[in-house]
Amino acid sequence: MNAAFLRKSLNCIIRNEPNSISAFVAIEALKHDDVRGFFLNLKKQGCISGMIPSLNFYEQTHQFFDQYYDEIEQIRIDYQKQTGEQANIPYDLKTSLSWFAFEQTAQNLIQELEITLSDN
């Protein structure tokens, strides 16, 4: 997928699903010149790296968790059904599940939008 089409697709998600985690991820991705690179770095480093400034502090992750609770819970349940594993919660519950939901949603977008993540 070329960069222009990827940006257009992410803007479409924001427009069509404005109150979703997908829109939140799309907004974060569009803040970067290299959107594909954003997804690649997120996959490699995760939210714990601090690369998502809007989810770096407890106040932010707790607000995100409270705002998207129902969607986060569905993502957690779907993950558990698909993998047979529990979501990893090594930190504060709201922070861990907020990061988990953000990363899982980003992974879903990578698959849905067929974003190639090779380093080449």
Secondary structure, 3 states (H helix, E strand, C coil): CCHHHHHHHHHHHHHHCCCCHHHHHHHHHHCCCCHHHHHHHHHHHCHHHCCCHHHCCHHHHHHHHHHCHHHHHHHHHHHHHHHCCCCCCCCCHHHHHHHHHHHHHHHHHHHHCCCCCCCC
